[in-house]
């Protein structure tokens, strides 16, 4: 089976691209708009609609396999590729990629993904958003040609055991951090709530606001949840502990100890407790935090996000065993094949693999991520896309149960 034509069409992701530097500075919101000037290269305003580019691979028999290209919400921050510019990158794709796709056999995903992601337009690497969307389409095409699921393609080509077992789902609240927690509890989500603690107003001058929020979440679970419902708590605090406490390892760890006590009896993850400014400094800083927490007998698990974007970054973090868990943020990784290698790398180093992504993604990219999660048996999968909670949960949960049902049928 070969590619006969290639379709490109602009589309919309499920949320916005935000200038993280401007948001963390405390720029005031005006409804869904931010009043103020952007600070990050590529942003002409602080909040942009999440524009995406959809690529359709038209096969010889007329079937069309789609993939969606997008940046993450905080594009251009902490070492990430710049925000995805449709005009610029659409020209690159037409000039450098489409000629290589015409007539290409789609029987083997791994070969195509490797070859296409190594294309270097204009003496630069292929933007991670392009790699991500293109490999979604290539994977879907290969699954169609082989009359199997995308998960089965990945297991076959990457030597992974096919285990029809669900991966725990993690739901993010967005700014509706109270209303959406109720939804998560009622729907018995495995991991919650994210919280979006991305500025000092939400965190508090010395962390008191975040501490109050953790306390509220725990009480709400006890109030609404069944007696046997025991989710893991996962909060992304965007480096706010470091900003508030002056990057002092001792002060940050003392604060995390308070968080652990407040969160009892639930296990807790803290993503990005501090941002130390570079990859090397981030590894060193998070490693020091993790070591000090161990010495204190504190079981808060530290999760890497900032400065841990690519496979090369993840190799550096795992080599130092700097954290307990790594978020593999799929649009930042680029090709799906790199996400697979990242999960394998985490597991080989006894580090939990959180297969993440962004609220800016689409239904197509979210469904593809479910297949990657099942194939690799990641430790946690982000419910996406969007910030509405219900939609992301529905898309990832239902794709997972459908996939598991199909895989079970394969053994009957």
C-alpha positions as CSV (number, residue, x, y, z in Angstrom):
1,X,0.0,0.0,0.0
2,X,1.4,3.4,-1.0
3,X,0.6,7.1,-0.5
4,X,-1.1,8.5,-3.5
5,X,-1.8,12.1,-2.4
6,X,-1.2,14.4,0.6
7,X,-3.8,16.8,2.0
8,X,-3.1,19.8,4.2
9,X,-5.7,21.9,5.9
10,X,-5.6,24.4,8.8
11,X,-7.6,23.5,11.9
12,X,-8.0,24.4,15.6
13,X,-6.6,22.8,18.7
14,X,-8.7,22.5,21.8
15,X,-7.4,25.4,23.8
16,X,-4.9,28.3,23.4
17,X,-1.2,28.9,23.0
18,X,-0.1,31.0,26.0
19,X,3.1,33.1,26.6
20,X,4.2,31.4,29.8
21,X,6.7,34.1,30.8
22,X,3.9,36.8,30.6
23,X,1.4,34.6,32.5
24,X,3.9,33.8,35.3
25,X,4.7,37.5,35.5
26,X,1.2,37.9,36.7
27,X,-0.3,39.6,33.7
28,X,-4.0,40.3,34.5
29,X,-6.7,38.4,32.7
30,X,-9.6,40.1,31.1
31,X,-12.1,37.2,30.6
32,X,-10.2,34.8,28.4
33,X,-7.9,37.5,27.2
34,X,-4.6,38.6,28.8
35,X,-4.0,42.4,29.0
36,X,-0.3,43.2,28.4
37,X,2.6,42.7,26.0
38,X,4.0,39.2,25.1
39,X,7.5,38.3,26.3
40,X,8.2,35.0,24.4
41,X,9.6,35.0,20.9
42,X,6.9,34.0,18.3
43,X,3.9,35.5,20.3
44,X,2.4,38.7,19.0
45,X,-0.1,38.6,21.9
46,X,-0.1,36.7,25.2
47,X,-2.9,34.3,24.2
48,X,-3.3,32.8,20.7
49,X,-5.9,30.4,19.4
50,X,-4.3,27.0,19.1
51,X,-3.9,26.8,15.3
52,X,-3.0,23.4,14.0
53,X,-2.3,21.9,10.6
54,X,-4.0,18.7,9.6
55,X,-2.2,16.3,7.3
56,X,-4.1,13.6,5.4
57,X,-2.3,10.7,3.6
58,X,-4.5,9.5,0.8
59,X,-3.7,5.8,0.1
60,X,-4.1,4.0,-3.2
61,X,-7.5,2.7,-2.3
62,X,-8.8,6.1,-1.3
63,X,-8.5,5.7,2.5
64,X,-7.2,8.8,4.2
65,X,-5.1,8.6,7.4
66,X,-5.0,11.9,9.3
67,X,-2.6,13.4,11.8
68,X,-2.7,16.8,13.6
69,X,0.3,19.1,14.1
70,X,0.3,21.5,17.0
71,X,2.5,23.2,19.7
72,X,1.9,22.7,23.4
73,X,0.1,25.4,25.4
74,X,3.4,27.0,26.6
75,X,5.3,26.8,23.3
76,X,8.8,28.4,23.3
77,X,9.3,28.1,27.0
78,X,12.0,26.1,28.9
79,X,13.8,24.9,25.7
80,X,10.7,24.0,23.6
81,X,10.3,24.7,19.9
82,X,8.7,28.0,19.1
83,X,5.0,28.4,18.8
84,X,3.7,26.7,15.6
85,X,3.3,29.2,12.8
86,X,1.0,27.9,10.0
87,X,2.3,30.1,7.2
88,X,5.9,29.3,7.8
89,X,5.7,25.6,8.4
90,X,3.1,24.9,5.7
91,X,5.6,26.1,3.1
92,X,8.3,23.9,4.6
93,X,6.0,20.8,4.4
94,X,5.0,21.5,0.8
95,X,8.6,22.0,-0.2
96,X,10.5,19.4,1.8
97,X,8.1,16.7,3.0
98,X,5.3,16.1,0.5
99,X,7.7,15.2,-2.4
100,X,9.1,12.5,-0.1
101,X,5.6,11.2,0.8
102,X,4.3,10.6,-2.7
103,X,4.5,7.0,-3.7
104,X,5.9,5.9,-0.3
105,X,5.0,2.5,1.0
106,X,3.3,2.6,4.4
107,X,3.8,-1.0,5.3
108,X,6.4,-0.3,8.1
109,X,5.8,2.6,10.4
110,X,9.2,2.6,12.1
111,X,11.1,3.1,8.9
112,X,8.9,5.9,7.6
113,X,8.9,7.7,11.0
114,X,12.6,7.6,11.3
115,X,13.3,8.7,7.7
116,X,10.7,11.5,7.7
117,X,11.6,13.0,11.1
118,X,15.2,13.3,10.1
119,X,14.4,15.6,7.2
120,X,16.1,19.0,7.8
121,X,14.4,21.8,6.0
122,X,16.3,25.0,5.7
123,X,19.3,23.5,7.6
124,X,17.1,23.2,10.7
125,X,15.5,20.3,12.5
126,X,11.9,19.5,11.6
127,X,9.6,21.3,14.1
128,X,8.4,18.9,16.7
129,X,4.7,19.7,15.8
130,X,5.3,18.6,12.2
131,X,6.9,15.4,13.4
132,X,4.1,14.6,15.8
133,X,1.3,15.1,13.3
134,X,3.0,13.3,10.5
135,X,3.8,10.2,12.6
136,X,0.2,10.1,13.8
137,X,-0.9,9.8,10.1
138,X,1.8,7.3,9.2
139,X,0.9,5.1,12.2
140,X,-2.8,5.2,11.3
141,X,-2.0,4.4,7.7
142,X,0.2,1.4,8.6
143,X,-2.5,0.1,11.0
144,X,-5.0,0.3,8.2
145,X,-2.8,-1.4,5.7
146,X,-2.1,-4.2,8.1
147,X,-5.7,-4.5,9.3
148,X,-4.8,-4.1,13.0
149,X,-4.8,-1.5,15.7
150,X,-2.1,1.2,16.0
151,X,-1.0,-0.4,19.3
152,X,-0.4,-3.7,17.6
153,X,1.7,-2.0,14.9
154,X,3.9,-0.5,17.7
155,X,4.3,-3.7,19.6
156,X,5.2,-5.6,16.5
157,X,7.7,-3.1,15.2
158,X,9.3,-2.1,18.5
159,X,9.5,-5.5,20.1
160,X,7.0,-4.7,22.9
161,X,4.8,-7.3,24.6
162,X,1.2,-6.8,23.8
163,X,-0.5,-6.4,27.2
164,X,-4.2,-5.6,27.1
165,X,-4.2,-3.8,30.4
166,X,-5.5,-0.3,31.0
167,X,-3.2,2.6,31.8
168,X,-4.2,4.9,34.7
169,X,-5.8,8.1,33.4
170,X,-4.8,11.6,34.7
171,X,-7.3,14.5,34.3
172,X,-6.3,18.1,34.4
173,X,-8.6,20.8,35.8
174,X,-7.5,23.9,34.1
175,X,-8.6,27.1,35.9
176,X,-11.8,25.4,36.9
177,X,-9.8,23.8,39.7
178,X,-12.8,23.4,42.0
179,X,-15.7,22.5,39.7
180,X,-13.7,20.0,37.7
181,X,-12.4,18.2,40.8
182,X,-16.0,17.2,41.5
183,X,-16.3,15.8,38.0
184,X,-13.1,13.8,38.4
185,X,-14.3,12.3,41.7
186,X,-17.7,11.4,40.4
187,X,-16.1,9.7,37.4
188,X,-13.5,7.9,39.6
189,X,-10.5,9.2,37.7
190,X,-7.3,7.4,38.6
191,X,-5.1,10.6,39.0
192,X,-6.2,14.2,39.6
193,X,-6.4,17.2,39.5
194,X,-3.3,19.1,38.0
195,X,-4.6,22.4,39.5
196,X,-2.8,24.8,37.0
197,X,-0.9,26.5,39.8
198,X,1.0,28.8,37.3
199,X,1.3,32.1,39.1
200,X,1.9,33.6,42.5
201,X,-1.7,34.5,43.1
202,X,-2.7,30.8,42.9
203,X,0.3,29.7,44.9
204,X,0.3,32.3,47.5
205,X,3.2,34.5,48.7
206,X,4.8,31.6,50.6
207,X,2.6,28.7,49.3
208,X,-0.3,29.1,51.6
209,X,-2.9,29.3,48.7
210,X,-1.7,26.0,47.2
211,X,-1.7,24.4,50.6
212,X,-5.3,25.4,51.1
213,X,-6.2,23.9,47.7
214,X,-4.6,20.6,48.5
215,X,-6.5,20.5,51.8
216,X,-9.7,21.2,49.9
217,X,-9.1,18.5,47.3
218,X,-8.5,15.9,50.0
219,X,-11.7,16.8,51.9
220,X,-13.7,16.8,48.7
221,X,-12.5,13.3,47.8
222,X,-13.6,12.1,51.3
223,X,-16.9,13.9,50.9
224,X,-17.9,12.8,47.4
225,X,-15.8,9.7,46.7
226,X,-16.7,6.1,47.5
227,X,-15.1,4.5,50.5
228,X,-12.7,2.5,48.3
229,X,-11.8,5.4,45.9
230,X,-8.2,6.3,46.4
231,X,-6.8,8.4,43.5
232,X,-3.2,9.6,43.3
233,X,-2.9,13.3,43.6
234,X,-0.8,15.1,41.0
235,X,-0.2,18.8,41.0
236,X,1.7,20.9,38.4
237,X,3.0,24.0,40.2
238,X,5.1,25.4,37.3
239,X,8.1,26.1,39.5
240,X,6.2,28.3,41.9
241,X,7.8,26.8,45.1
242,X,11.2,27.8,43.8
243,X,10.0,31.3,42.9
244,X,8.4,31.8,46.3
245,X,11.1,30.2,48.4
246,X,14.1,31.5,46.6
247,X,15.3,28.2,45.0
248,X,16.4,27.1,48.5
249,X,16.5,23.2,48.5
250,X,15.9,23.1,52.2
251,X,12.9,25.5,52.1
252,X,11.4,23.8,49.1
253,X,11.6,20.4,50.7
254,X,10.3,21.6,54.1
255,X,7.3,23.0,52.2
256,X,6.8,19.8,50.2
257,X,6.8,17.9,53.6
258,X,3.8,20.1,54.6
259,X,2.1,19.3,51.3
260,X,2.6,15.6,52.0
261,X,1.1,15.8,55.4
262,X,-1.9,17.8,54.1
263,X,-2.5,15.3,51.3
264,X,-2.7,12.2,53.6
265,X,-3.8,9.5,53.1
266,X,-3.3,9.9,49.4
267,X,0.0,9.5,47.5
268,X,1.1,12.7,45.8
269,X,3.2,13.8,42.8
270,X,4.5,17.4,42.4
271,X,5.4,18.4,38.9
272,X,8.0,21.1,38.4
273,X,8.4,22.3,42.0
274,X,11.1,24.7,40.8
275,X,12.6,26.0,37.5
276,X,16.4,26.3,37.8
277,X,16.7,27.9,34.3
278,X,18.7,25.4,32.2
279,X,18.6,21.7,31.6
280,X,21.8,21.0,33.5
281,X,20.7,23.2,36.4
282,X,17.2,21.6,36.4
283,X,18.7,18.1,36.7
284,X,21.0,19.2,39.5
285,X,18.2,21.0,41.4
286,X,15.6,18.3,41.1
287,X,18.1,15.7,42.0
288,X,19.0,17.7,45.2
289,X,15.3,18.1,46.0
290,X,14.7,14.3,45.6
291,X,17.7,13.4,47.7
292,X,16.8,15.8,50.5
293,X,13.2,14.5,50.5
294,X,14.5,10.9,50.9
295,X,16.6,12.0,53.8
296,X,13.6,13.6,55.4
297,X,11.4,10.5,55.0
298,X,9.1,12.4,52.7
299,X,7.4,10.4,50.0
300,X,6.3,13.2,47.7
301,X,7.2,12.1,44.1
302,X,9.0,14.6,41.9
303,X,8.0,14.9,38.3
304,X,10.1,16.5,35.5
305,X,8.5,18.7,32.9
306,X,10.3,21.9,32.2
307,X,13.7,21.5,30.4
308,X,12.8,17.8,29.8
309,X,11.3,18.0,26.3
310,X,13.1,15.8,23.9
311,X,14.5,12.2,23.9
312,X,18.0,13.7,24.5
313,X,16.7,15.6,27.5
314,X,15.0,12.5,28.9
315,X,18.3,10.5,28.5
316,X,20.0,13.2,30.6
317,X,17.4,13.2,33.3
318,X,17.3,9.3,33.5
319,X,21.1,9.1,33.5
320,X,21.1,11.1,36.7
321,X,18.0,9.5,38.1
322,X,17.0,13.1,39.0
323,X,13.3,12.5,39.4
324,X,10.6,9.9,40.3
325,X,8.6,10.4,37.1
326,X,9.0,12.1,33.8
327,X,6.3,13.7,31.8
328,X,6.8,12.7,28.1
329,X,5.1,15.7,26.6
330,X,4.2,14.1,23.2
331,X,4.0,17.3,20.9
332,X,7.4,18.4,22.3
333,X,9.0,15.0,21.7
334,X,8.2,15.2,18.0
335,X,7.8,11.8,16.3
336,X,5.7,9.1,18.1
337,X,8.7,6.8,17.9
338,X,10.6,9.1,20.2
339,X,7.8,8.8,22.8
340,X,8.1,5.0,22.7
341,X,11.8,5.2,23.2
342,X,11.3,7.6,26.1
343,X,8.9,5.3,27.9
344,X,11.4,2.4,27.5
345,X,14.2,4.6,28.7
346,X,12.3,5.6,31.8
347,X,11.3,2.0,32.7
348,X,14.9,0.8,32.1
349,X,16.0,3.3,34.8
350,X,13.1,2.6,37.3
351,X,11.5,6.0,36.6
352,X,7.8,6.2,36.1
353,X,6.7,7.3,32.6
354,X,3.9,9.8,32.4
355,X,2.7,10.0,28.8
356,X,1.5,13.5,28.6
357,X,0.7,16.2,26.1
358,X,-1.2,19.4,26.0
359,X,-4.7,20.8,26.3
360,X,-4.0,22.2,22.8
361,X,-4.2,18.8,21.2
362,X,-7.1,17.2,19.2
363,X,-9.2,14.1,19.2
364,X,-7.0,12.5,16.6
365,X,-3.7,13.0,18.5
366,X,-5.4,12.1,21.8
367,X,-6.6,8.8,20.4
368,X,-3.2,8.0,19.0
369,X,-1.6,8.6,22.4
370,X,-3.9,6.0,23.9
371,X,-2.4,3.4,21.6
372,X,1.1,4.5,22.5
373,X,0.3,4.2,26.2
374,X,-1.2,0.7,25.9
375,X,1.7,-0.5,23.7
376,X,4.4,0.8,26.1
377,X,2.4,0.3,29.3
378,X,3.1,3.8,30.4
379,X,2.5,4.5,34.1
380,X,0.0,7.3,33.5
381,X,-1.8,8.9,30.5
382,X,-3.1,12.5,30.3
383,X,-6.8,12.9,29.5
384,X,-6.8,15.3,26.6
385,X,-7.6,17.5,24.7
386,X,-9.0,20.7,26.0
387,X,-9.6,22.2,29.5
388,X,-13.3,21.2,29.8
389,X,-12.5,17.9,31.6
390,X,-15.4,15.9,30.3
391,X,-14.3,15.9,26.7
392,X,-10.7,14.8,27.3
393,X,-11.9,12.1,29.7
394,X,-14.4,10.8,27.3
395,X,-12.0,10.7,24.3
396,X,-9.2,8.9,26.1
397,X,-11.3,6.7,28.3
398,X,-13.5,5.4,25.5
399,X,-10.6,5.0,23.1
400,X,-8.8,2.9,25.7
401,X,-11.8,0.6,26.5
402,X,-12.5,0.2,22.7
403,X,-8.8,-0.7,22.1
404,X,-8.8,-3.2,25.0
405,X,-11.9,-4.8,23.7
406,X,-10.4,-5.2,20.2
407,X,-7.2,-6.6,21.7
408,X,-9.1,-9.1,23.8
409,X,-11.0,-10.2,20.6
410,X,-7.6,-11.0,19.0
411,X,-7.0,-13.7,21.5
412,X,-10.5,-15.4,21.2
